[in-house]
Amino acid sequence: MKELFGTLSDGTPVHRWTLGRAGVRVRILSYGGIVQSAEVPDRDGNSACVVLGFDTLDGYVRHPEPYFGALVGRYANRIAGGRFPLDGRTYALARNNGPNSLHGGERGFDKRVWDVEPVADGVRLSRVSPHGEEGFPGRVEFSATYTLDASGALRIVYEAVTDAPTVLNPTNHSYFNLGGPGSGHAGGHELRIAASRFTPVDGDLIPAGAPADVADTRFDFRRARKVGSGYDHNFVLDKGVTDTAVEVAELYDPASGRVLTVATTEPGLQLYTADHLGEPFAPGDGVALETQHFPDSPNRPEFPSTVLRPGEVFRSETVYGFSVR
C-alpha cells in the first residue's frame, strides 16, 4: 500500500509503502529509504513497533543525525580524515564527523528521495548517485529491495554498478527495541554475536591497530548476555564475506519474548548502543546492529575490500527475522 507521508520544503512529495506478511507489518519511506516502523507480535500475540522512528516526515528532517531506520551510503561508518587513496589518486570527502567522513557525508543516501516501484512481497528503491557526490568517484546506479518472506522476515538486498572505480559500503541503520514504545532502555536485551574478534578504535572511533580477540573482554558476545551500554564498535564476523546470508546475531527481549535474528553476507557488524540519543528519545532506547564492511576500509588494505569497479555487480543481503520465545 502506498500513501503520501509528507512534503519536503522544496515541494518534493515523500511516500510511505506498507508491507505486511505473517503477522509482521513494515513501513518504508521513499525519503532516505527509511524503515519507519516494524510491527511484530510478542509472545502473547500483541503487536508493537520494534524500531525507533517518527510519525511525521518533519521528525526525520529535524533529527537527521541518528539516521533512524535509514539506508546509509555511499559508505556506512567512518573514513578517517575524510579521504582515501584509490588507483594512485586521493579522493577528498565531505567531513561531517569531526575530521572524518561518516555515513556518506553531509547529504548521503539517507537524505535523498528514492524512486520506488512495487515488486513481489515488497518494494525496490533506486537512484543514480552521480560522480563526485559527497566527493566519491564514479557514477553509481544503486538499488535496495525490501521484501517480507513467508515467515515475516525483512530482507534487504543492495545492488549497484559503477562507471569508474569507487568504494561502496551501504547498510540499514535501524535502532531496535523489542519491548516496543515506552519500554525504556534496551540494554537489558540479550545479545549474541558470532564474532571472535572486534576492531579497537581511537578517540574518533577510527580502527586502531589490528582486530583484537574478544575473549575475556566486554566485547565477547559469543554467548548471549545483556547488551549493556558503551558500544559503537565493529565486530569481525567469524564467517567473513559470504555469497548468501548467514545468521550472525540474535537479540532477545525477555520481557516481551520477541527475538530478532540478523543474517548477512557482510563481514562486519557494528554494534551501537545509542548512548548519545537525545529528545524525543533517551540514551540507550535502541540497539543498532549495522551489517557492513569494516570502518575505514579504503585506508586499510588489510581489511576486506570495499572497492567496486566497472563491469562488476555489487550485491549485499541482510535479513532481519522476527520470532518469539
C-alpha positions as CSV (number, residue, x, y, z in Angstrom):
1,M,0.0,0.0,0.0
2,K,1.3,3.4,-1.0
3,E,0.3,6.7,0.7
4,L,1.6,10.3,1.0
5,F,3.7,10.7,4.1
6,G,4.6,14.4,3.7
7,T,6.2,17.0,1.6
8,L,9.8,18.4,1.8
9,S,10.4,22.1,1.9
10,D,11.2,22.2,-1.8
11,G,7.8,20.6,-2.6
12,T,9.0,17.1,-3.2
13,P,6.4,14.5,-2.0
14,V,7.5,11.6,0.2
15,H,5.5,8.4,0.1
16,R,5.2,5.6,2.5
17,W,4.8,2.0,1.5
18,T,3.4,-0.7,3.8
19,L,4.4,-4.3,3.6
20,G,2.5,-7.0,5.5
21,R,3.0,-10.7,5.8
22,A,2.8,-13.5,8.5
23,G,1.7,-11.0,11.2
24,V,4.5,-8.6,10.5
25,R,3.9,-5.1,9.1
26,V,6.8,-2.9,7.9
27,R,6.6,0.7,6.5
28,I,9.3,2.1,4.2
29,L,9.7,5.7,3.2
30,S,10.9,7.0,-0.2
31,Y,12.9,9.6,1.8
32,G,16.1,8.1,2.9
33,G,14.9,4.5,2.3
34,I,13.9,4.7,5.9
35,V,12.3,1.7,7.8
36,Q,9.8,3.9,9.5
37,S,8.1,1.2,11.5
38,A,8.2,-2.6,12.0
39,E,5.3,-4.0,13.9
40,V,5.7,-7.6,15.3
41,P,3.8,-9.6,17.8
42,D,5.0,-10.6,21.3
43,R,4.7,-14.0,23.0
44,D,1.0,-13.1,23.8
45,G,0.2,-12.0,20.2
46,N,0.2,-8.3,20.9
47,S,1.9,-6.3,18.1
48,A,4.1,-3.3,18.7
49,C,6.7,-1.3,16.8
50,V,10.2,-2.5,17.5
51,V,12.2,0.2,15.7
52,L,12.7,3.8,16.7
53,G,11.3,6.5,14.4
54,F,8.9,9.3,13.9
55,D,5.3,9.6,13.0
56,T,5.9,12.5,10.7
57,L,8.4,13.5,7.9
58,D,9.3,16.6,9.9
59,G,10.7,14.4,12.7
60,Y,13.2,12.9,10.3
61,V,14.1,16.2,8.7
62,R,14.7,17.9,12.1
63,H,16.6,14.9,13.6
64,P,18.8,13.6,10.8
65,E,22.0,12.6,12.7
66,P,20.7,9.5,14.5
67,Y,19.9,8.1,11.0
68,F,16.7,6.4,12.3
69,G,16.0,3.4,10.1
70,A,17.8,4.9,7.2
71,L,19.5,3.5,4.1
72,V,23.1,4.6,4.7
73,G,25.6,5.2,1.9
74,R,27.7,5.5,-0.1
75,Y,29.9,4.5,2.8
76,A,28.5,3.4,6.1
77,N,30.6,4.2,9.2
78,R,33.7,6.3,9.2
79,I,36.5,7.1,6.7
80,A,39.5,8.6,8.5
81,G,40.4,12.2,7.6
82,G,37.7,12.3,5.1
83,R,40.0,11.0,2.4
84,F,41.1,7.7,0.8
85,P,43.5,6.6,-2.0
86,L,42.4,4.6,-5.0
87,D,44.4,3.6,-8.0
88,G,47.1,6.2,-7.3
89,R,44.7,9.1,-6.6
90,T,43.5,10.5,-3.3
91,Y,39.8,11.5,-3.0
92,A,38.6,14.1,-0.5
93,L,35.2,13.6,1.0
94,A,32.8,15.7,3.0
95,R,33.9,15.8,6.6
96,N,30.8,15.6,8.7
97,N,32.1,13.9,11.9
98,G,35.0,16.0,13.2
99,P,37.9,15.3,10.9
100,N,36.2,12.3,9.4
101,S,33.6,11.3,6.9
102,L,30.6,9.5,8.4
103,H,27.7,7.5,6.7
104,G,28.3,9.0,3.2
105,G,28.8,12.7,4.1
106,E,26.6,15.7,4.7
107,R,23.9,14.6,2.3
108,G,24.2,10.8,1.9
109,F,21.7,8.2,0.8
110,D,19.7,8.8,4.0
111,K,18.7,12.3,2.9
112,R,17.8,11.6,-0.7
113,V,14.3,10.8,-2.2
114,W,14.3,7.5,-3.9
115,D,12.4,6.2,-6.9
116,V,10.1,3.3,-5.6
117,E,8.5,0.5,-7.5
118,P,6.5,-2.4,-6.2
119,V,7.9,-5.9,-6.5
120,A,6.7,-9.3,-5.3
121,D,6.2,-9.0,-1.5
122,G,8.0,-5.7,-1.3
123,V,9.4,-2.6,-2.9
124,R,12.5,-1.7,-4.9
125,L,14.2,1.7,-4.2
126,S,16.6,3.1,-6.8
127,R,18.6,6.2,-7.7
128,V,21.7,7.2,-9.5
129,S,24.5,8.7,-7.3
130,P,26.4,11.0,-9.7
131,H,30.2,11.1,-10.0
132,G,31.5,13.4,-7.2
133,E,28.5,13.1,-4.9
134,E,29.9,13.9,-1.4
135,G,33.4,13.5,-3.0
136,F,33.0,9.9,-4.1
137,P,34.2,8.9,-7.6
138,G,32.1,7.2,-10.2
139,R,28.5,7.3,-11.3
140,V,26.8,4.6,-9.3
141,E,23.4,3.0,-10.2
142,F,22.2,1.8,-6.8
143,S,19.1,-0.1,-5.7
144,A,17.8,-1.5,-2.4
145,T,15.0,-4.1,-2.4
146,Y,12.9,-4.6,0.7
147,T,10.7,-7.7,0.9
148,L,8.9,-9.8,3.6
149,D,9.3,-13.5,3.2
150,A,6.8,-16.2,4.2
151,S,7.9,-16.0,7.8
152,G,7.6,-12.2,8.0
153,A,11.4,-11.7,7.9
154,L,12.5,-8.4,6.4
155,R,15.1,-9.0,3.6
156,I,17.1,-6.1,2.2
157,V,19.2,-6.7,-1.0
158,Y,21.5,-3.9,-2.1
159,E,22.8,-3.9,-5.7
160,A,25.0,-1.5,-7.6
161,V,27.1,-0.9,-10.7
162,T,29.6,1.9,-11.4
163,D,31.3,3.5,-14.4
164,A,34.5,4.2,-12.6
165,P,36.4,2.7,-9.7
166,T,34.9,3.7,-6.4
167,V,34.2,2.4,-2.8
168,L,30.8,1.3,-1.6
169,N,29.5,0.1,1.8
170,P,25.8,0.5,2.4
171,T,23.8,-0.5,5.5
172,N,20.5,-0.1,7.2
173,H,20.6,2.0,10.4
174,S,17.5,0.8,12.3
175,Y,17.5,1.0,16.1
176,F,15.7,-1.9,17.7
177,N,13.8,-2.0,20.9
178,L,12.0,-5.3,21.1
179,G,9.9,-4.2,24.1
180,G,8.1,-1.6,21.9
181,P,7.3,2.1,22.5
182,G,7.7,3.2,26.1
183,S,9.5,0.1,27.2
184,G,12.7,2.1,28.2
185,H,16.3,1.3,28.0
186,A,17.2,-1.6,25.6
187,G,20.4,-2.5,27.5
188,G,18.5,-5.3,29.2
189,H,18.1,-7.2,25.9
190,E,20.2,-10.3,25.5
191,L,22.6,-10.3,22.5
192,R,24.6,-12.9,20.8
193,I,27.2,-12.2,18.0
194,A,29.2,-14.8,16.1
195,A,32.4,-12.9,16.3
196,S,35.7,-13.9,17.9
197,R,37.3,-10.5,17.1
198,F,36.5,-6.8,17.0
199,T,38.2,-3.7,15.7
200,P,39.6,-1.5,18.6
201,V,39.2,2.2,17.9
202,D,40.8,5.5,18.8
203,G,39.1,8.6,20.3
204,D,37.5,9.4,16.9
205,L,36.1,5.8,16.6
206,I,38.6,5.0,13.8
207,P,40.1,1.5,13.8
208,A,43.4,1.4,15.6
209,G,45.8,-1.4,15.0
210,A,44.7,-5.0,14.1
211,P,41.5,-6.7,15.1
212,A,41.6,-8.0,18.7
213,D,40.4,-11.1,20.3
214,V,37.1,-10.7,22.2
215,A,38.0,-13.4,24.8
216,D,38.0,-12.1,28.4
217,T,36.7,-8.7,27.3
218,R,33.4,-6.8,27.4
219,F,33.2,-7.5,23.6
220,D,32.6,-11.2,24.0
221,F,29.0,-11.8,22.9
222,R,29.7,-15.3,21.5
223,R,27.3,-16.5,24.2
224,A,24.1,-14.4,24.7
225,R,24.3,-11.9,27.5
226,K,22.8,-8.5,28.3
227,V,23.8,-5.8,25.9
228,G,24.5,-3.0,28.4
229,S,25.9,0.2,27.0
230,G,29.0,1.9,25.8
231,Y,29.4,0.3,22.4
232,D,30.0,1.8,19.0
233,H,32.3,-0.9,17.6
234,N,32.7,-3.2,14.6
235,F,32.7,-6.9,15.2
236,V,34.7,-9.1,12.8
237,L,32.2,-11.9,12.0
238,D,33.7,-15.3,12.1
239,K,32.0,-16.3,8.8
240,G,33.7,-13.5,6.7
241,V,32.2,-12.4,3.4
242,T,29.7,-14.9,2.1
243,D,27.6,-15.3,-1.1
244,T,24.4,-16.0,0.8
245,A,23.2,-14.5,4.1
246,V,24.3,-16.4,7.2
247,E,22.9,-15.8,10.6
248,V,25.4,-13.9,12.8
249,A,23.4,-12.3,15.6
250,E,20.4,-12.7,17.9
251,L,18.7,-10.1,20.1
252,Y,16.2,-11.2,22.7
253,D,13.9,-9.3,25.0
254,P,12.9,-11.4,28.0
255,A,10.0,-9.2,28.9
256,S,8.1,-9.4,25.6
257,G,9.6,-12.7,24.3
258,R,10.4,-11.1,21.0
259,V,13.5,-12.3,19.2
260,L,15.4,-10.6,16.3
261,T,17.9,-12.6,14.3
262,V,20.3,-11.0,11.8
263,A,21.7,-12.8,8.8
264,T,24.0,-11.2,6.3
265,T,26.6,-11.6,3.5
266,E,28.7,-8.9,5.1
267,P,31.9,-9.5,7.1
268,G,31.2,-7.0,9.9
269,L,28.5,-5.9,12.3
270,Q,28.6,-2.5,14.0
271,L,27.0,-2.6,17.5
272,Y,25.8,0.8,18.6
273,T,24.0,1.1,21.9
274,A,22.8,4.6,21.1
275,D,24.3,6.2,24.3
276,H,24.0,9.7,22.8
277,L,20.4,9.8,21.7
278,G,18.5,13.0,22.5
279,E,14.9,14.2,22.6
280,P,12.4,12.8,22.0
281,F,14.3,9.6,22.8
282,A,16.7,8.9,25.6
283,P,20.2,7.4,25.6
284,G,20.0,3.6,25.2
285,D,16.4,3.5,23.9
286,G,17.5,1.3,21.0
287,V,20.3,-1.0,19.7
288,A,21.6,-0.7,16.2
289,L,23.1,-3.8,14.5
290,E,24.6,-2.5,11.3
291,T,25.7,-5.1,8.8
292,Q,28.6,-3.8,6.8
293,H,32.3,-3.9,5.8
294,F,34.7,-2.5,8.3
295,P,35.1,1.2,9.1
296,D,37.9,3.0,7.3
297,S,38.5,0.0,4.9
298,P,39.5,2.3,2.0
299,N,42.5,3.3,4.1
300,R,43.2,-0.2,5.4
301,P,44.3,-2.6,2.6
302,E,44.4,-5.5,5.0
303,F,40.6,-5.2,5.6
304,P,38.1,-6.8,3.3
305,S,37.9,-4.6,0.2
306,T,35.1,-2.2,-0.5
307,V,36.3,-1.3,-4.0
308,L,33.8,-1.6,-6.8
309,R,35.0,-1.5,-10.4
310,P,33.3,-1.1,-13.8
311,G,32.0,-4.4,-15.0
312,E,31.4,-5.7,-11.5
313,V,28.0,-6.0,-9.8
314,F,27.8,-5.2,-6.2
315,R,25.4,-7.3,-4.2
316,S,24.8,-7.4,-0.4
317,E,22.0,-9.0,1.5
318,T,20.8,-8.7,5.1
319,V,17.8,-10.5,6.7
320,Y,16.1,-9.4,9.9
321,G,14.0,-12.3,11.2
322,F,11.3,-12.0,13.9
323,S,10.0,-14.7,16.3
324,V,9.0,-15.2,19.9
325,R,10.3,-17.3,22.8
